[in-house]
């Protein structure tokens, strides 16, 4: 999310999912200025892609694409923001390709 002055100039940018500042963490931007930081992307990746979770949030509105998605969503533990598996996959690919970040998809947990 972008915090702005009344004239529209940006004061600061923060992750919609944890409120991390843009200056402190790599982020990916969704529609209408929504932001997802690398830490939240990693958490969403593990829950949705690795553990195949998120089904309990199926059918909600994705904060990133602004669509009501009938697929698993990762919901922030700090607020009501949600990211669909499609946006998480696209964000992971974009973050890994960005030479300005060192973000990598979290590895699956080791078998017990």
RASUL-V191700 format. One record per residue. N is the residue number from 1. SS is DSSP state (alpha for helix, beta for strand, coil for the rest). PHI is phi in degrees with one decimal (* if undefined). Layout:
# RASUL-V191700
N | SS | PHI
N | SS | PHI
This chain:
# RASUL-V191700
1 | coil | *
2 | beta | -108.2
3 | beta | -93.1
4 | beta | -127.5
5 | coil | -76.2
6 | coil | -55.4
7 | coil | -83.0
8 | coil | 98.0
9 | coil | -72.0
10 | beta | -76.2
11 | beta | -88.6
12 | beta | -160.0
13 | beta | -123.8
14 | beta | -138.9
15 | coil | -62.3
16 | coil | -68.4
17 | coil | -98.1
18 | coil | -137.7
19 | coil | 71.8
20 | coil | -61.6
21 | beta | -80.2
22 | alpha | -56.2
23 | alpha | -67.2
24 | alpha | -100.1
25 | coil | -153.3
26 | coil | -67.1
27 | beta | -140.0
28 | beta | -121.0
29 | beta | -101.0
30 | coil | -101.1
31 | alpha | -71.7
32 | alpha | 51.2
33 | alpha | 83.8
34 | coil | -65.3
35 | beta | -129.0
36 | beta | -128.7
37 | beta | -82.9
38 | alpha | -60.6
39 | alpha | -65.8
40 | alpha | -67.0
41 | alpha | -60.6
42 | alpha | -61.4
43 | alpha | -64.0
44 | alpha | -64.9
45 | alpha | -59.5
46 | alpha | -61.1
47 | alpha | -64.5
48 | alpha | -86.6
49 | alpha | -88.5
50 | alpha | -86.6
51 | coil | -89.6
52 | coil | 58.6
53 | coil | -95.1
54 | coil | 87.7
55 | alpha | -63.2
56 | alpha | -66.8
57 | alpha | -105.1
58 | coil | -55.0
59 | coil | 92.0
60 | coil | -94.4
61 | beta | -89.7
62 | coil | -81.5
63 | coil | -67.5
64 | coil | -80.1
65 | coil | -100.3
66 | coil | 64.5
67 | coil | -106.6
68 | beta | -79.9
69 | coil | -108.6
70 | coil | -91.1
71 | coil | -152.1
72 | coil | -58.5
73 | beta | -123.0
74 | beta | -95.5
75 | beta | -109.3
76 | coil | -58.9
77 | coil | -74.6
78 | coil | -100.5
79 | coil | -156.2
80 | coil | -94.0
81 | coil | -67.6
82 | beta | -137.7
83 | beta | -128.3
84 | beta | -80.3
85 | alpha | -61.1
86 | alpha | -62.0
87 | alpha | -67.6
88 | alpha | -64.0
89 | alpha | -63.2
90 | alpha | -65.0
91 | alpha | -65.9
92 | alpha | -62.4
93 | alpha | -63.7
94 | alpha | -65.3
95 | alpha | -65.7
96 | alpha | -66.0
97 | alpha | -80.4
98 | coil | -74.6
99 | coil | -67.9
100 | coil | -83.7
101 | coil | -118.1
102 | coil | -112.4
103 | coil | -70.0
104 | coil | -132.6
105 | coil | -62.1
106 | coil | -60.9
107 | coil | -72.9
108 | coil | -61.4
109 | coil | -61.8
110 | coil | -67.4
111 | coil | -63.1
112 | coil | -78.1
